[in-house]
């Protein structure tokens, strides 16, 4: 009896074209990251000598050491540093604190609002939900000026409160995303809990949320990546060095060095460090993100 599989996928021209497109997208996506890493590992003195090559002429970890503050100022300047006193570790801490606060706030309040739209019936609920969905079409840049004026008037410039305030309460996408999942939860579970005397708040925290771990984890990842990469708002309201997040601190490496050129190797080393957390999240949780988005879209 033959051991050949009963079903094999034929190598059709369409499948070859699809794989070719995927490979092209992969190359276009990874090539900039490879360039960042190559530049970060290249000594400053050899950067322009090998600018046309995909591989560096020499390899060094000194660029990572100096952006992490492991070298003294004299050694930093000798290696082509910008001379700026940049605390990358403190900027990493600010970025992590900003990201965690935004994720907790957006996921919690979005989940509560999504459950209200999915289960509670009140006058105008569909209209209000439609306004939330429509708000996703409003460019975020439109809200920066009124938000900045408000934060300035209440004295929250260069504070963590002013940094997270515009992102903390809710996410229109998060409300829509979680509402689609909450609609799929059987009502019988909640009705049984109501008959036993449970409140809506108890049902939400003890029944609905434990059943929604996958979409909540997915939303947390998406919100976390967006918050980690946020630049313009932290740049506006948190310019002090003690309050700078990593994306804002990176621009300091573009200041002129004693040699009269930006510190490209230091900038790329710090940039690569900033990529690692989001890359690790995407690699470890990519399947869950795709499945949850596909499920909510299908609903």
Secondary structure, 3 states (H helix, E strand, C coil): CCCCCCCCCCCCHHHHHHHHHHHHHHHHHHHHHHHHHHHHCCCHHHCHHHCCCCCCCCCCCHHHHHHCCCCCHHHHHHCCCCCCCCCHHHHHHHHHHHHHHHHHHHHHHHHHHHHHHHHCCCCCHHHHHHHHHHHHHCCCHHHHHHHHHHHHHCCCCCCHHHHHHHHHCCCHHHHHHHHHHHCCCCHHHHHHHHHCCCCHHHHHHHHHHHHCHHHHHHHHHHHHHHHHCCCHHHHHHCCCCCCCCHHHHHHHHHCECCCCCECHHHHHHHHHHHHHHHHHHHHHHHHHHHHHHHHHHHC
